[in-house]
Amino acid sequence: MKIVLFANTDWYLYNFRRSLALALRDAGHQLLLLSPPGPYGEKLQALGLRWEPLPMERRSLNPLREIGLLRHLVRVLRRERPALVHGFTIKCAVYGSLAARMAGVPARVNAVAGMGYVFTSSDLKARLLRPVVRSLLRLALDGEGARLILQNSDDIALFEKAGLIDPSRIRLIRGSGVDCSRFTQRSGARADGPLRVLLAARLLWDKGLDEYVKAARQLLAEGRPIHFLLAGEPDPGNPAAVPEATVQAWVNEGVVTWLGHVDDMVGLLSSVDVVVLPSYREGLPKTLIEAAACGLPLITADVPGCREVVTDGVDGLLVPVRDGDALAGAIRRLQDDPALARRLGEAARVKAHAEFDERIVVRRTVDAYRELCGPVAVPVLKVDGVRVGGVVSSSPSGRGLG
């Protein structure tokens, strides 16, 4: 079977869907990966995956450019004649589905991780775009040959309330998964020294960077021995991007240490004590799951997506959104109670292995393919000794995948 995977960056395909692509390829399926050009395209090709760049600009609102992109996609799909197109993020879901309909592709699967800038921002531009995007989503996502994958229960409720798609075509798959065999609990306690707190995310205001800096200032002013780390790069393609000059000002102030882009997240997570993500809304944050798999205590905002990973007081701490004081209080609590931090970290590790291992996500994604395309072969995979792969049955269940 030929499958097209379409995302708005090559970075996303490499970091979030590499395991799915490799599993499908190893099962004998033909794959084409599409995204705008970027340095990760070559990395995908080096893995033996077929990747092709598209003339796509994430922030473009130019009608001529957007029509040109849609026509380009239609030409590619007519040339390739895939059985299924799988789009990631809202823009790719819309364009990929519309192009698939025009090209006569029988099956369309879309995975939307969070509602994106248009639905989460209160900016005038976002508010003006919202009804247009809603109409396009209704047109693109629904239909007998479509399935929509969402990552948390709040987004499912939102899509259903907005009437964007028949609820029977929505599937819940929590995240893109994490290789829990790589992200492992460190052996032994870290050497004595300042508490090391990490926020790892794209440098966007809606990831809670302002609240993180506010909490850092407060705790450092108390004289607490804490080292605040910030990993990630600015995202100039996003309207919520934090200017690099602002980040550098925080560094010059001595509030945070900015690590930039980090390839070795396993090594970074093994060097820290607490991971925080005071985001305003998420699909399902991969950084939190990676940290959980490493047995680290988590602090995150009580918002959709984040609370799918963390249950307050059980496997992490939840704080009110946009509340730097509460974030500071949670960090203070973990520093003052190491036993609590260890207990939360251990519970987070157990949950990550049970619910978020990437092999589970691959199997459930293929289940969605199977509903539309019949039998779909995948490698035999195991999670904690339990078979979760193989050739799956062709009889559709029509039920949500939990």
MARKOL-526149 format. One record per residue (C-alpha): x, y, z; residue number from 1; residue in three letters. Coordinates in Angstrom, 1 decimal, decimal comma, always signed. Example, Ala and Ser with C-alpha at 12.3 -4.5 7.8 and 13.67 -1.06 7.14 Angstrom:
<pts>
PT	east	north	up	num	residuo
PT	+12,3	-4,5	+7,8	1	ala;
PT	+13,7	-1,1	+7,1	2	ser;
</pts>
This chain:
<pts>
PT	east	north	up	num	residuo
PT	+0,0	+0,0	+0,0	1	met;
PT	+1,2	+3,5	-0,8	2	lys;
PT	+0,9	+6,1	+2,0	3	ile;
PT	+1,7	+9,8	+1,9	4	val;
PT	+2,7	+11,6	+5,2	5	leu;
PT	+2,3	+15,4	+5,0	6	phe;
PT	+3,5	+17,9	+7,7	7	ala;
PT	+4,2	+21,6	+7,9	8	asn;
PT	+7,9	+21,1	+8,7	9	thr;
PT	+10,5	+18,4	+7,9	10	asp;
PT	+11,6	+18,8	+11,6	11	trp;
PT	+8,1	+17,5	+12,7	12	tyr;
PT	+8,3	+14,5	+10,4	13	leu;
PT	+11,8	+13,6	+11,7	14	tyr;
PT	+11,1	+14,2	+15,4	15	asn;
PT	+7,5	+13,1	+15,8	16	phe;
PT	+6,7	+10,7	+13,0	17	arg;
PT	+10,0	+9,0	+12,2	18	arg;
PT	+9,0	+5,8	+14,1	19	ser;
PT	+5,6	+5,5	+12,3	20	leu;
PT	+7,3	+6,0	+8,9	21	ala;
PT	+10,0	+3,4	+9,6	22	leu;
PT	+7,5	+0,9	+10,9	23	ala;
PT	+5,4	+1,2	+7,8	24	leu;
PT	+8,4	+1,0	+5,5	25	arg;
PT	+9,7	-2,1	+7,3	26	asp;
PT	+6,3	-3,7	+6,8	27	ala;
PT	+6,7	-3,3	+3,1	28	gly;
PT	+4,5	-0,2	+2,4	29	his;
PT	+5,5	+2,5	-0,1	30	gln;
PT	+5,9	+5,9	+1,6	31	leu;
PT	+6,3	+9,5	+0,4	32	leu;
PT	+6,9	+12,1	+3,1	33	leu;
PT	+6,0	+15,7	+2,2	34	leu;
PT	+6,9	+19,0	+3,9	35	ser;
PT	+8,4	+22,4	+3,2	36	pro;
PT	+12,2	+22,2	+2,5	37	pro;
PT	+14,5	+22,1	+5,5	38	gly;
PT	+17,7	+20,4	+6,9	39	pro;
PT	+15,8	+17,4	+8,3	40	tyr;
PT	+14,7	+16,3	+4,8	41	gly;
PT	+18,2	+14,9	+4,2	42	glu;
PT	+18,1	+13,1	+7,6	43	lys;
PT	+14,9	+11,4	+6,5	44	leu;
PT	+16,4	+10,4	+3,2	45	gln;
PT	+19,5	+9,1	+5,1	46	ala;
PT	+17,2	+6,7	+6,9	47	leu;
PT	+16,1	+5,3	+3,5	48	gly;
PT	+12,8	+7,2	+3,5	49	leu;
PT	+11,5	+9,0	+0,4	50	arg;
PT	+11,0	+12,7	+1,2	51	trp;
PT	+10,0	+15,5	-1,2	52	glu;
PT	+9,9	+19,3	-0,5	53	pro;
PT	+6,8	+21,4	-1,1	54	leu;
PT	+6,5	+25,1	-2,0	55	pro;
PT	+4,7	+25,8	+1,3	56	met;
PT	+5,0	+28,7	+3,7	57	glu;
PT	+3,4	+28,2	+7,1	58	arg;
PT	+2,4	+31,8	+7,6	59	arg;
PT	+1,4	+32,6	+4,1	60	ser;
PT	-2,1	+34,1	+3,6	61	leu;
PT	-1,5	+35,0	-0,1	62	asn;
PT	-4,4	+33,5	-2,0	63	pro;
PT	-2,3	+33,0	-5,2	64	leu;
PT	+0,4	+31,2	-3,2	65	arg;
PT	-2,1	+29,1	-1,4	66	glu;
PT	-3,9	+28,1	-4,6	67	ile;
PT	-0,5	+27,3	-6,1	68	gly;
PT	+0,3	+25,0	-3,1	69	leu;
PT	-3,0	+23,2	-3,4	70	leu;
PT	-2,5	+22,6	-7,2	71	arg;
PT	+1,0	+21,3	-6,5	72	his;
PT	-0,3	+18,9	-3,9	73	leu;
PT	-3,0	+17,7	-6,3	74	val;
PT	-0,4	+17,1	-9,0	75	arg;
PT	+1,8	+15,1	-6,6	76	val;
PT	-1,1	+12,9	-5,4	77	leu;
PT	-2,3	+12,3	-9,0	78	arg;
PT	+1,2	+11,2	-9,9	79	arg;
PT	+1,7	+9,0	-6,9	80	glu;
PT	-1,9	+7,6	-6,6	81	arg;
PT	-1,6	+6,7	-2,9	82	pro;
PT	-4,2	+4,7	-1,1	83	ala;
PT	-4,1	+7,0	+1,9	84	leu;
PT	-2,9	+10,5	+2,8	85	val;
PT	-2,1	+11,3	+6,4	86	his;
PT	-1,8	+15,0	+7,3	87	gly;
PT	-0,4	+16,5	+10,5	88	phe;
PT	-1,4	+19,9	+12,0	89	thr;
PT	-4,4	+22,0	+10,9	90	ile;
PT	-3,0	+23,5	+7,7	91	lys;
PT	-1,8	+20,2	+6,4	92	cys;
PT	-5,0	+18,5	+7,4	93	ala;
PT	-7,0	+21,0	+5,4	94	val;
PT	-4,7	+21,2	+2,3	95	tyr;
PT	-3,9	+17,5	+2,3	96	gly;
PT	-7,6	+16,5	+2,6	97	ser;
PT	-8,7	+18,9	-0,1	98	leu;
PT	-6,0	+17,8	-2,5	99	ala;
PT	-6,8	+14,2	-1,8	100	ala;
PT	-10,4	+14,7	-2,6	101	arg;
PT	-9,5	+16,4	-5,9	102	met;
PT	-6,9	+13,7	-6,8	103	ala;
PT	-9,3	+10,9	-6,0	104	gly;
PT	-7,4	+9,5	-3,1	105	val;
PT	-9,9	+7,2	-1,3	106	pro;
PT	-8,7	+7,5	+2,3	107	ala;
PT	-7,7	+10,5	+4,4	108	arg;
PT	-6,4	+10,5	+7,9	109	val;
PT	-5,6	+13,7	+9,8	110	asn;
PT	-3,8	+14,2	+13,1	111	ala;
PT	-4,3	+17,6	+14,7	112	val;
PT	-2,0	+18,2	+17,7	113	ala;
PT	-3,7	+21,0	+19,5	114	gly;
PT	-5,9	+23,8	+18,0	115	met;
PT	-3,0	+26,0	+16,8	116	gly;
PT	-2,6	+29,8	+16,7	117	tyr;
PT	-5,9	+30,5	+15,0	118	val;
PT	-8,0	+28,9	+17,8	119	phe;
PT	-5,8	+29,7	+20,8	120	thr;
PT	-4,8	+33,3	+20,2	121	ser;
PT	-6,9	+36,3	+21,0	122	ser;
PT	-5,2	+38,4	+18,3	123	asp;
PT	-7,4	+40,2	+15,8	124	leu;
PT	-5,9	+38,2	+12,9	125	lys;
PT	-6,6	+34,9	+14,6	126	ala;
PT	-10,2	+35,9	+15,4	127	arg;
PT	-10,8	+37,0	+11,8	128	leu;
PT	-9,3	+33,7	+10,4	129	leu;
PT	-11,3	+31,5	+12,8	130	arg;
PT	-14,6	+31,2	+10,9	131	pro;
PT	-12,7	+30,7	+7,6	132	val;
PT	-10,6	+27,9	+9,1	133	val;
PT	-13,7	+26,3	+10,6	134	arg;
PT	-15,4	+26,2	+7,2	135	ser;
PT	-12,4	+24,7	+5,6	136	leu;
PT	-12,0	+22,1	+8,4	137	leu;
PT	-15,7	+21,0	+7,9	138	arg;
PT	-15,1	+20,6	+4,2	139	leu;
PT	-11,8	+18,9	+4,5	140	ala;
PT	-12,1	+16,6	+7,5	141	leu;
PT	-15,5	+15,0	+7,2	142	asp;
PT	-16,7	+12,2	+4,9	143	gly;
PT	-16,9	+8,4	+4,8	144	glu;
PT	-13,3	+8,1	+3,7	145	gly;
PT	-11,9	+10,3	+6,6	146	ala;
PT	-10,7	+9,8	+10,1	147	arg;
PT	-9,5	+12,5	+12,5	148	leu;
PT	-7,0	+11,7	+15,1	149	ile;
PT	-7,0	+14,0	+18,2	150	leu;
PT	-4,6	+13,8	+21,1	151	gln;
PT	-6,8	+14,7	+24,1	152	asn;
PT	-10,4	+14,6	+25,3	153	ser;
PT	-10,7	+18,4	+25,5	154	asp;
PT	-10,0	+18,8	+21,7	155	asp;
PT	-12,5	+16,0	+21,0	156	ile;
PT	-15,2	+17,9	+22,9	157	ala;
PT	-14,2	+21,2	+21,1	158	leu;
PT	-14,4	+19,6	+17,6	159	phe;
PT	-17,7	+18,0	+18,4	160	glu;
PT	-19,2	+21,2	+19,9	161	lys;
PT	-18,1	+23,1	+16,8	162	ala;
PT	-19,7	+20,6	+14,5	163	gly;
PT	-16,5	+20,2	+12,5	164	leu;
PT	-16,8	+16,5	+11,9	165	ile;
PT	-19,1	+13,5	+12,6	166	asp;
PT	-18,0	+12,4	+16,1	167	pro;
PT	-18,0	+8,7	+14,9	168	ser;
PT	-15,0	+9,6	+12,7	169	arg;
PT	-12,8	+10,9	+15,5	170	ile;
PT	-10,2	+8,7	+17,1	171	arg;
PT	-8,3	+9,4	+20,3	172	leu;
PT	-4,6	+8,6	+20,1	173	ile;
PT	-2,5	+10,2	+22,8	174	arg;
PT	+0,5	+11,9	+21,2	175	gly;
PT	+3,1	+10,7	+18,7	176	ser;
PT	+4,7	+8,4	+21,3	177	gly;
PT	+8,1	+8,1	+22,9	178	val;
PT	+10,7	+5,4	+22,6	179	asp;
PT	+10,7	+4,4	+26,2	180	cys;
PT	+13,7	+2,1	+25,7	181	ser;
PT	+15,8	+5,2	+25,0	182	arg;
PT	+14,4	+7,6	+27,6	183	phe;
PT	+15,3	+5,7	+30,7	184	thr;
PT	+15,6	+6,5	+34,4	185	gln;
PT	+19,0	+7,6	+35,4	186	arg;
PT	+21,0	+5,3	+37,7	187	ser;
PT	+21,7	+7,0	+41,0	188	gly;
PT	+21,1	+10,5	+42,3	189	ala;
PT	+22,7	+13,5	+40,6	190	arg;
PT	+25,7	+15,0	+42,4	191	ala;
PT	+24,8	+17,7	+45,0	192	asp;
PT	+24,4	+21,2	+43,6	193	gly;
PT	+21,7	+23,6	+42,6	194	pro;
PT	+18,3	+22,2	+41,6	195	leu;
PT	+18,3	+22,0	+37,8	196	arg;
PT	+14,9	+22,9	+36,3	197	val;
PT	+14,3	+22,6	+32,5	198	leu;
PT	+11,7	+24,0	+30,1	199	leu;
PT	+12,2	+22,5	+26,7	200	ala;
PT	+9,9	+23,8	+23,9	201	ala;
PT	+9,7	+26,0	+20,9	202	arg;
PT	+10,3	+29,5	+22,1	203	leu;
PT	+6,7	+30,7	+21,9	204	leu;
PT	+4,9	+32,9	+24,4	205	trp;
PT	+2,1	+30,4	+24,6	206	asp;
PT	+4,5	+27,8	+25,9	207	lys;
PT	+4,5	+29,8	+29,1	208	gly;
PT	+8,0	+31,4	+28,8	209	leu;
PT	+6,9	+34,6	+30,5	210	asp;
PT	+5,6	+32,7	+33,5	211	glu;
PT	+8,8	+30,6	+33,6	212	tyr;
PT	+11,0	+33,7	+33,7	213	val;
PT	+8,7	+35,3	+36,3	214	lys;
PT	+9,0	+32,2	+38,5	215	ala;
PT	+12,8	+32,1	+38,0	216	ala;
PT	+13,2	+35,7	+39,1	217	arg;
PT	+11,1	+35,1	+42,2	218	gln;
PT	+12,9	+32,0	+43,3	219	leu;
PT	+16,4	+33,4	+42,6	220	leu;
PT	+15,5	+36,6	+44,5	221	ala;
PT	+14,8	+34,3	+47,5	222	glu;
PT	+18,4	+33,1	+47,2	223	gly;
PT	+17,4	+29,6	+46,3	224	arg;
PT	+20,1	+27,5	+44,6	225	pro;
PT	+18,3	+26,7	+41,4	226	ile;
PT	+19,6	+26,6	+37,8	227	his;
PT	+16,9	+27,5	+35,3	228	phe;
PT	+17,5	+26,0	+31,8	229	leu;
PT	+15,7	+26,8	+28,6	230	leu;
PT	+16,1	+24,5	+25,6	231	ala;
PT	+14,6	+25,3	+22,2	232	gly;
PT	+14,9	+27,8	+19,3	233	glu;
PT	+12,7	+30,7	+18,2	234	pro;
PT	+10,0	+29,7	+15,6	235	asp;
PT	+9,9	+32,7	+13,2	236	pro;
PT	+7,0	+31,0	+11,3	237	gly;
PT	+4,7	+31,3	+14,3	238	asn;
PT	+3,0	+34,6	+15,3	239	pro;
PT	+3,6	+33,8	+19,0	240	ala;
PT	+7,4	+33,5	+18,6	241	ala;
PT	+9,5	+35,1	+21,4	242	val;
PT	+12,1	+37,4	+19,8	243	pro;
PT	+15,6	+36,1	+20,1	244	glu;
PT	+16,7	+39,5	+21,5	245	ala;
PT	+14,2	+39,0	+24,4	246	thr;
PT	+15,6	+35,5	+25,2	247	val;
PT	+19,2	+36,9	+25,1	248	gln;
PT	+18,1	+39,7	+27,5	249	ala;
PT	+16,9	+37,0	+30,0	250	trp;
PT	+20,3	+35,3	+29,6	251	val;
PT	+22,2	+38,6	+30,2	252	asn;
PT	+20,0	+39,2	+33,3	253	glu;
PT	+21,2	+35,8	+34,7	254	gly;
PT	+17,7	+34,4	+35,0	255	val;
PT	+18,0	+31,5	+32,6	256	val;
PT	+20,7	+29,6	+30,7	257	thr;
PT	+19,6	+29,2	+27,1	258	trp;
PT	+20,8	+26,0	+25,5	259	leu;
PT	+19,4	+26,5	+22,0	260	gly;
PT	+18,4	+23,5	+20,0	261	his;
PT	+19,3	+20,2	+21,7	262	val;
PT	+19,6	+17,0	+19,7	263	asp;
PT	+20,5	+14,8	+22,7	264	asp;
PT	+17,4	+15,1	+24,8	265	met;
PT	+18,2	+11,8	+26,5	266	val;
PT	+21,5	+13,3	+27,8	267	gly;
PT	+19,9	+16,6	+28,7	268	leu;
PT	+17,0	+15,0	+30,7	269	leu;
PT	+19,5	+12,8	+32,5	270	ser;
PT	+21,2	+16,0	+33,8	271	ser;
PT	+18,2	+17,8	+35,3	272	val;
PT	+16,0	+17,3	+38,3	273	asp;
PT	+12,6	+18,8	+37,3	274	val;
PT	+10,9	+19,5	+34,0	275	val;
PT	+8,2	+22,2	+33,6	276	val;
PT	+5,9	+23,2	+30,8	277	leu;
PT	+3,5	+26,0	+31,8	278	pro;
PT	+1,9	+26,0	+28,3	279	ser;
PT	-1,5	+27,6	+27,6	280	tyr;
PT	-2,7	+24,6	+25,6	281	arg;
PT	-1,2	+21,5	+24,0	282	glu;
PT	-2,2	+18,5	+21,9	283	gly;
PT	-0,1	+16,2	+24,0	284	leu;
PT	+3,4	+17,5	+24,8	285	pro;
PT	+6,2	+15,1	+23,8	286	lys;
PT	+8,7	+16,8	+26,1	287	thr;
PT	+6,6	+15,9	+29,2	288	leu;
PT	+6,3	+12,3	+28,1	289	ile;
PT	+10,1	+12,0	+27,5	290	glu;
PT	+10,7	+13,5	+30,9	291	ala;
PT	+8,2	+11,1	+32,4	292	ala;
PT	+9,8	+8,1	+30,8	293	ala;
PT	+13,1	+9,3	+32,5	294	cys;
PT	+11,4	+9,3	+35,9	295	gly;
PT	+11,5	+13,1	+36,4	296	leu;
PT	+8,9	+15,0	+38,4	297	pro;
PT	+6,8	+17,2	+36,1	298	leu;
PT	+5,1	+20,6	+36,6	299	ile;
PT	+2,7	+21,8	+34,0	300	thr;
PT	-0,3	+23,9	+33,5	301	ala;
PT	-3,8	+22,7	+34,1	302	asp;
PT	-4,9	+22,9	+30,5	303	val;
PT	-5,9	+20,6	+27,7	304	pro;
PT	-3,1	+18,2	+26,6	305	gly;
PT	-1,0	+18,8	+29,7	306	cys;
PT	-3,5	+17,3	+32,1	307	arg;
PT	-3,6	+14,2	+29,9	308	glu;
PT	+0,0	+13,6	+31,0	309	val;
PT	-0,1	+14,8	+34,6	310	val;
PT	-2,6	+14,1	+37,3	311	thr;
PT	-2,0	+16,6	+40,1	312	asp;
PT	-0,3	+15,1	+43,1	313	gly;
PT	-0,1	+11,6	+41,5	314	val;
PT	+2,5	+11,8	+38,8	315	asp;
PT	+3,3	+15,5	+38,7	316	gly;
PT	+2,0	+18,9	+39,8	317	leu;
PT	-0,6	+21,0	+37,9	318	leu;
PT	-0,6	+24,8	+38,3	319	val;
PT	-3,1	+27,4	+37,0	320	pro;
PT	-2,4	+28,7	+33,5	321	val;
PT	-0,6	+32,0	+33,1	322	arg;
PT	+0,3	+32,0	+36,8	323	asp;
PT	+4,1	+32,5	+37,4	324	gly;
PT	+3,6	+32,7	+41,2	325	asp;
PT	+1,9	+29,3	+41,2	326	ala;
PT	+4,7	+27,9	+39,1	327	leu;
PT	+7,3	+29,3	+41,5	328	ala;
PT	+5,4	+27,7	+44,4	329	gly;
PT	+5,4	+24,3	+42,7	330	ala;
PT	+9,1	+24,4	+42,0	331	ile;
PT	+9,7	+25,5	+45,6	332	arg;
PT	+7,6	+22,6	+46,9	333	arg;
PT	+9,6	+20,0	+45,0	334	leu;
PT	+12,9	+21,5	+46,0	335	gln;
PT	+11,8	+21,4	+49,7	336	asp;
PT	+10,4	+17,9	+49,5	337	asp;
PT	+12,8	+15,6	+47,6	338	pro;
PT	+10,8	+12,5	+48,7	339	ala;
PT	+7,7	+13,9	+46,9	340	leu;
PT	+9,7	+14,7	+43,8	341	ala;
PT	+11,0	+11,1	+43,7	342	arg;
PT	+7,5	+9,6	+44,2	343	arg;
PT	+6,0	+11,8	+41,4	344	leu;
PT	+8,8	+11,0	+39,1	345	gly;
PT	+8,5	+7,2	+39,6	346	glu;
PT	+4,7	+7,4	+39,0	347	ala;
PT	+5,3	+9,4	+35,8	348	ala;
PT	+7,7	+6,8	+34,5	349	arg;
PT	+5,2	+4,0	+35,1	350	val;
PT	+2,4	+6,0	+33,3	351	lys;
PT	+4,7	+6,8	+30,3	352	ala;
PT	+5,5	+3,1	+29,7	353	his;
PT	+1,9	+2,1	+30,1	354	ala;
PT	+0,2	+4,7	+28,0	355	glu;
PT	+2,6	+6,7	+25,8	356	phe;
PT	+5,2	+4,2	+24,3	357	asp;
PT	+5,5	+4,9	+20,6	358	glu;
PT	+4,8	+1,3	+19,7	359	arg;
PT	+1,3	+1,7	+21,1	360	ile;
PT	+0,8	+4,9	+19,1	361	val;
PT	+2,0	+3,1	+15,8	362	val;
PT	-0,4	+0,3	+16,4	363	arg;
PT	-3,4	+2,6	+17,1	364	arg;
PT	-2,6	+4,7	+14,1	365	thr;
PT	-2,6	+1,7	+11,8	366	val;
PT	-5,9	+0,7	+13,4	367	asp;
PT	-7,3	+4,0	+11,9	368	ala;
PT	-5,7	+3,1	+8,5	369	tyr;
PT	-7,3	-0,3	+8,7	370	arg;
PT	-10,8	+1,1	+9,1	371	glu;
PT	-10,5	+2,8	+5,8	372	leu;
PT	-8,2	+0,5	+3,8	373	cys;
PT	-8,7	-3,0	+5,0	374	gly;
PT	-5,8	-5,2	+6,2	375	pro;
PT	-2,7	-3,2	+6,8	376	val;
PT	+0,6	-5,0	+7,6	377	ala;
PT	+2,8	-3,6	+10,4	378	val;
PT	+5,8	-5,2	+12,1	379	pro;
PT	+5,3	-7,4	+15,1	380	val;
PT	+6,1	-5,0	+18,0	381	leu;
PT	+6,1	-5,7	+21,7	382	lys;
PT	+5,5	-3,4	+24,6	383	val;
PT	+6,5	-4,9	+27,9	384	asp;
PT	+6,3	-8,4	+26,3	385	gly;
PT	+2,8	-7,8	+24,9	386	val;
PT	+2,2	-8,1	+21,2	387	arg;
PT	+0,8	-4,9	+19,7	388	val;
PT	+1,5	-5,4	+16,0	389	gly;
PT	+1,2	-7,8	+13,1	390	gly;
PT	-1,4	-7,9	+10,3	391	val;
PT	-4,5	-6,3	+11,7	392	val;
PT	-8,1	-7,5	+11,0	393	ser;
PT	-10,0	-5,8	+8,2	394	ser;
PT	-13,3	-5,6	+10,0	395	ser;
PT	-13,8	-1,9	+11,1	396	pro;
PT	-14,7	-1,3	+14,7	397	ser;
PT	-16,1	+2,2	+14,2	398	gly;
PT	-15,1	+2,9	+17,8	399	arg;
PT	-12,8	+5,5	+19,3	400	gly;
PT	-9,3	+4,2	+20,2	401	leu;
PT	-8,5	+5,0	+23,8	402	gly;
</pts>
